[in-house]
Amino acid sequence: MKLSILIVLMAMLTLTGCSSLLRVPDILKVQTAPVEKHQLKVPKVDQYDARNLEWIVLTPENVDEVFAKLKDSKTDLVLFAVTDDGYQNLSLNMADIIKLVKQQKSIIAAYEKYLDNEEAQ
């Protein structure tokens, strides 16, 4: 009997823990304080310098002449070709890349301006 009462008391104490001893606050107070921002240390972007390349326009009329020049210049005879539509798409793709880079630059400039304004205040 005493053992079962002891077990029941131990179980109740385990389940309730020390909660009956603590008083729960009626109102929870939240205090906020401004946090100082860390200075961004963003490395400068490398400047893009395009390498020189030579474009050769190959047509049915000049194909023999172009192949002869390439053989005489002792270069590897490898040609990459695009159609006129393919060249137009290549140009449009490059224009899209340039547009995206400009958008990214403006976003970065806006963030820099925002952070500079925050530091000034």
Secondary structure, DSSP 8 states (H G I E B T S, - for coil): -HHHHHHHHHHHHHHHTTTTTS---SS--------------------------------TTTHHHHHHHHHHTT---------HHHHHHHHHHHHHHHHHHHHHHHHHHHHHHHHHHHHH-
